[in-house]
Amino acid sequence: MDLTAMPGSSIRKPKFIAGTEVPGRVFQVLLMISELEPMVQYGLLAQMKQV
């Protein structure tokens, strides 16, 4: 099954920084945090990059 052939599949996939893969649920949490406190999101992303 070729997911890339499905319409809208590329739209639903969040685009991450090269070399990083975050589960959709974590991404949604980061989006929620970013709406409340952008600096917190940047801090979490920085920690995730260091791991």
Phi and psi restraints in degrees (range 20) as a CNS / XPLOR table:
assign (resid 1 and name C) (resid 2 and name N)
       (resid 2 and name CA) (resid 2 and name C) 1.0 -96.9 20.0 2
assign (resid 2 and name N) (resid 2 and name CA)
       (resid 2 and name C) (resid 3 and name N) 1.0 105.2 20.0 2
assign (resid 2 and name C) (resid 3 and name N)
       (resid 3 and name CA) (resid 3 and name C) 1.0 -67.8 20.0 2
assign (resid 3 and name N) (resid 3 and name CA)
       (resid 3 and name C) (resid 4 and name N) 1.0 -29.0 20.0 2
assign (resid 3 and name C) (resid 4 and name N)
       (resid 4 and name CA) (resid 4 and name C) 1.0 -68.5 20.0 2
assign (resid 4 and name N) (resid 4 and name CA)
       (resid 4 and name C) (resid 5 and name N) 1.0 -19.3 20.0 2
assign (resid 4 and name C) (resid 5 and name N)
       (resid 5 and name CA) (resid 5 and name C) 1.0 -83.1 20.0 2
assign (resid 5 and name N) (resid 5 and name CA)
       (resid 5 and name C) (resid 6 and name N) 1.0 -14.2 20.0 2
assign (resid 5 and name C) (resid 6 and name N)
       (resid 6 and name CA) (resid 6 and name C) 1.0 -75.1 20.0 2
assign (resid 6 and name N) (resid 6 and name CA)
       (resid 6 and name C) (resid 7 and name N) 1.0 134.9 20.0 2
assign (resid 6 and name C) (resid 7 and name N)
       (resid 7 and name CA) (resid 7 and name C) 1.0 -65.5 20.0 2
assign (resid 7 and name N) (resid 7 and name CA)
       (resid 7 and name C) (resid 8 and name N) 1.0 133.8 20.0 2
assign (resid 7 and name C) (resid 8 and name N)
       (resid 8 and name CA) (resid 8 and name C) 1.0 84.8 20.0 2
assign (resid 8 and name N) (resid 8 and name CA)
       (resid 8 and name C) (resid 9 and name N) 1.0 -2.4 20.0 2
assign (resid 8 and name C) (resid 9 and name N)
       (resid 9 and name CA) (resid 9 and name C) 1.0 -64.7 20.0 2
assign (resid 9 and name N) (resid 9 and name CA)
       (resid 9 and name C) (resid 10 and name N) 1.0 -37.6 20.0 2
assign (resid 9 and name C) (resid 10 and name N)
       (resid 10 and name CA) (resid 10 and name C) 1.0 -71.4 20.0 2
assign (resid 10 and name N) (resid 10 and name CA)
       (resid 10 and name C) (resid 11 and name N) 1.0 -25.2 20.0 2
assign (resid 10 and name C) (resid 11 and name N)
       (resid 11 and name CA) (resid 11 and name C) 1.0 -74.9 20.0 2
assign (resid 11 and name N) (resid 11 and name CA)
       (resid 11 and name C) (resid 12 and name N) 1.0 -38.2 20.0 2
assign (resid 11 and name C) (resid 12 and name N)
       (resid 12 and name CA) (resid 12 and name C) 1.0 -73.0 20.0 2
assign (resid 12 and name N) (resid 12 and name CA)
       (resid 12 and name C) (resid 13 and name N) 1.0 -26.5 20.0 2
assign (resid 12 and name C) (resid 13 and name N)
       (resid 13 and name CA) (resid 13 and name C) 1.0 -75.9 20.0 2
assign (resid 13 and name N) (resid 13 and name CA)
       (resid 13 and name C) (resid 14 and name N) 1.0 119.9 20.0 2
assign (resid 13 and name C) (resid 14 and name N)
       (resid 14 and name CA) (resid 14 and name C) 1.0 -66.8 20.0 2
assign (resid 14 and name N) (resid 14 and name CA)
       (resid 14 and name C) (resid 15 and name N) 1.0 142.1 20.0 2
assign (resid 14 and name C) (resid 15 and name N)
       (resid 15 and name CA) (resid 15 and name C) 1.0 -93.8 20.0 2
assign (resid 15 and name N) (resid 15 and name CA)
       (resid 15 and name C) (resid 16 and name N) 1.0 120.8 20.0 2
assign (resid 15 and name C) (resid 16 and name N)
       (resid 16 and name CA) (resid 16 and name C) 1.0 -103.9 20.0 2
assign (resid 16 and name N) (resid 16 and name CA)
       (resid 16 and name C) (resid 17 and name N) 1.0 168.1 20.0 2
assign (resid 16 and name C) (resid 17 and name N)
       (resid 17 and name CA) (resid 17 and name C) 1.0 -63.9 20.0 2
assign (resid 17 and name N) (resid 17 and name CA)
       (resid 17 and name C) (resid 18 and name N) 1.0 144.8 20.0 2
assign (resid 17 and name C) (resid 18 and name N)
       (resid 18 and name CA) (resid 18 and name C) 1.0 -54.7 20.0 2
assign (resid 18 and name N) (resid 18 and name CA)
       (resid 18 and name C) (resid 19 and name N) 1.0 132.1 20.0 2
assign (resid 18 and name C) (resid 19 and name N)
       (resid 19 and name CA) (resid 19 and name C) 1.0 90.6 20.0 2
assign (resid 19 and name N) (resid 19 and name CA)
       (resid 19 and name C) (resid 20 and name N) 1.0 -0.3 20.0 2
assign (resid 19 and name C) (resid 20 and name N)
       (resid 20 and name CA) (resid 20 and name C) 1.0 -118.7 20.0 2
assign (resid 20 and name N) (resid 20 and name CA)
       (resid 20 and name C) (resid 21 and name N) 1.0 141.8 20.0 2
assign (resid 20 and name C) (resid 21 and name N)
       (resid 21 and name CA) (resid 21 and name C) 1.0 -133.2 20.0 2
assign (resid 21 and name N) (resid 21 and name CA)
       (resid 21 and name C) (resid 22 and name N) 1.0 122.3 20.0 2
assign (resid 21 and name C) (resid 22 and name N)
       (resid 22 and name CA) (resid 22 and name C) 1.0 -120.3 20.0 2
assign (resid 22 and name N) (resid 22 and name CA)
       (resid 22 and name C) (resid 23 and name N) 1.0 131.6 20.0 2
assign (resid 22 and name C) (resid 23 and name N)
       (resid 23 and name CA) (resid 23 and name C) 1.0 -56.2 20.0 2
assign (resid 23 and name N) (resid 23 and name CA)
       (resid 23 and name C) (resid 24 and name N) 1.0 149.4 20.0 2
assign (resid 23 and name C) (resid 24 and name N)
       (resid 24 and name CA) (resid 24 and name C) 1.0 -55.1 20.0 2
assign (resid 24 and name N) (resid 24 and name CA)
       (resid 24 and name C) (resid 25 and name N) 1.0 -39.6 20.0 2
assign (resid 24 and name C) (resid 25 and name N)
       (resid 25 and name CA) (resid 25 and name C) 1.0 -65.9 20.0 2
assign (resid 25 and name N) (resid 25 and name CA)
       (resid 25 and name C) (resid 26 and name N) 1.0 -41.3 20.0 2
assign (resid 25 and name C) (resid 26 and name N)
       (resid 26 and name CA) (resid 26 and name C) 1.0 -63.9 20.0 2
assign (resid 26 and name N) (resid 26 and name CA)
       (resid 26 and name C) (resid 27 and name N) 1.0 -39.8 20.0 2
assign (resid 26 and name C) (resid 27 and name N)
       (resid 27 and name CA) (resid 27 and name C) 1.0 -61.9 20.0 2
assign (resid 27 and name N) (resid 27 and name CA)
       (resid 27 and name C) (resid 28 and name N) 1.0 -41.1 20.0 2
assign (resid 27 and name C) (resid 28 and name N)
       (resid 28 and name CA) (resid 28 and name C) 1.0 -63.0 20.0 2
assign (resid 28 and name N) (resid 28 and name CA)
       (resid 28 and name C) (resid 29 and name N) 1.0 -40.4 20.0 2
assign (resid 28 and name C) (resid 29 and name N)
       (resid 29 and name CA) (resid 29 and name C) 1.0 -62.3 20.0 2
assign (resid 29 and name N) (resid 29 and name CA)
       (resid 29 and name C) (resid 30 and name N) 1.0 -42.7 20.0 2
assign (resid 29 and name C) (resid 30 and name N)
       (resid 30 and name CA) (resid 30 and name C) 1.0 -62.6 20.0 2
assign (resid 30 and name N) (resid 30 and name CA)
       (resid 30 and name C) (resid 31 and name N) 1.0 -38.0 20.0 2
assign (resid 30 and name C) (resid 31 and name N)
       (resid 31 and name CA) (resid 31 and name C) 1.0 -64.3 20.0 2
assign (resid 31 and name N) (resid 31 and name CA)
       (resid 31 and name C) (resid 32 and name N) 1.0 -42.3 20.0 2
assign (resid 31 and name C) (resid 32 and name N)
       (resid 32 and name CA) (resid 32 and name C) 1.0 -62.5 20.0 2
assign (resid 32 and name N) (resid 32 and name CA)
       (resid 32 and name C) (resid 33 and name N) 1.0 -43.3 20.0 2
assign (resid 32 and name C) (resid 33 and name N)
       (resid 33 and name CA) (resid 33 and name C) 1.0 -64.6 20.0 2
assign (resid 33 and name N) (resid 33 and name CA)
       (resid 33 and name C) (resid 34 and name N) 1.0 -40.1 20.0 2
assign (resid 33 and name C) (resid 34 and name N)
       (resid 34 and name CA) (resid 34 and name C) 1.0 -63.6 20.0 2
assign (resid 34 and name N) (resid 34 and name CA)
       (resid 34 and name C) (resid 35 and name N) 1.0 -32.1 20.0 2
assign (resid 34 and name C) (resid 35 and name N)
       (resid 35 and name CA) (resid 35 and name C) 1.0 -71.2 20.0 2
assign (resid 35 and name N) (resid 35 and name CA)
       (resid 35 and name C) (resid 36 and name N) 1.0 -31.9 20.0 2
assign (resid 35 and name C) (resid 36 and name N)
       (resid 36 and name CA) (resid 36 and name C) 1.0 -87.2 20.0 2
assign (resid 36 and name N) (resid 36 and name CA)
       (resid 36 and name C) (resid 37 and name N) 1.0 -43.4 20.0 2
assign (resid 36 and name C) (resid 37 and name N)
       (resid 37 and name CA) (resid 37 and name C) 1.0 -151.4 20.0 2
assign (resid 37 and name N) (resid 37 and name CA)
       (resid 37 and name C) (resid 38 and name N) 1.0 88.6 20.0 2
assign (resid 37 and name C) (resid 38 and name N)
       (resid 38 and name CA) (resid 38 and name C) 1.0 -54.4 20.0 2
assign (resid 38 and name N) (resid 38 and name CA)
       (resid 38 and name C) (resid 39 and name N) 1.0 -38.3 20.0 2
assign (resid 38 and name C) (resid 39 and name N)
       (resid 39 and name CA) (resid 39 and name C) 1.0 -64.4 20.0 2
assign (resid 39 and name N) (resid 39 and name CA)
       (resid 39 and name C) (resid 40 and name N) 1.0 -32.7 20.0 2
assign (resid 39 and name C) (resid 40 and name N)
       (resid 40 and name CA) (resid 40 and name C) 1.0 -65.7 20.0 2
assign (resid 40 and name N) (resid 40 and name CA)
       (resid 40 and name C) (resid 41 and name N) 1.0 -42.5 20.0 2
assign (resid 40 and name C) (resid 41 and name N)
       (resid 41 and name CA) (resid 41 and name C) 1.0 -61.9 20.0 2
assign (resid 41 and name N) (resid 41 and name CA)
       (resid 41 and name C) (resid 42 and name N) 1.0 -45.0 20.0 2
assign (resid 41 and name C) (resid 42 and name N)
       (resid 42 and name CA) (resid 42 and name C) 1.0 -62.3 20.0 2
assign (resid 42 and name N) (resid 42 and name CA)
       (resid 42 and name C) (resid 43 and name N) 1.0 -37.6 20.0 2
assign (resid 42 and name C) (resid 43 and name N)
       (resid 43 and name CA) (resid 43 and name C) 1.0 -64.0 20.0 2
assign (resid 43 and name N) (resid 43 and name CA)
       (resid 43 and name C) (resid 44 and name N) 1.0 -42.0 20.0 2
assign (resid 43 and name C) (resid 44 and name N)
       (resid 44 and name CA) (resid 44 and name C) 1.0 -66.0 20.0 2
assign (resid 44 and name N) (resid 44 and name CA)
       (resid 44 and name C) (resid 45 and name N) 1.0 -42.3 20.0 2
assign (resid 44 and name C) (resid 45 and name N)
       (resid 45 and name CA) (resid 45 and name C) 1.0 -63.3 20.0 2
assign (resid 45 and name N) (resid 45 and name CA)
       (resid 45 and name C) (resid 46 and name N) 1.0 -39.0 20.0 2
assign (resid 45 and name C) (resid 46 and name N)
       (resid 46 and name CA) (resid 46 and name C) 1.0 -63.6 20.0 2
assign (resid 46 and name N) (resid 46 and name CA)
       (resid 46 and name C) (resid 47 and name N) 1.0 -41.5 20.0 2
assign (resid 46 and name C) (resid 47 and name N)
       (resid 47 and name CA) (resid 47 and name C) 1.0 -65.2 20.0 2
assign (resid 47 and name N) (resid 47 and name CA)
       (resid 47 and name C) (resid 48 and name N) 1.0 -40.2 20.0 2
assign (resid 47 and name C) (resid 48 and name N)
       (resid 48 and name CA) (resid 48 and name C) 1.0 -65.5 20.0 2
assign (resid 48 and name N) (resid 48 and name CA)
       (resid 48 and name C) (resid 49 and name N) 1.0 -36.0 20.0 2
assign (resid 48 and name C) (resid 49 and name N)
       (resid 49 and name CA) (resid 49 and name C) 1.0 -66.0 20.0 2
assign (resid 49 and name N) (resid 49 and name CA)
       (resid 49 and name C) (resid 50 and name N) 1.0 -36.3 20.0 2
assign (resid 49 and name C) (resid 50 and name N)
       (resid 50 and name CA) (resid 50 and name C) 1.0 -72.0 20.0 2
assign (resid 50 and name N) (resid 50 and name CA)
       (resid 50 and name C) (resid 51 and name N) 1.0 -28.0 20.0 2
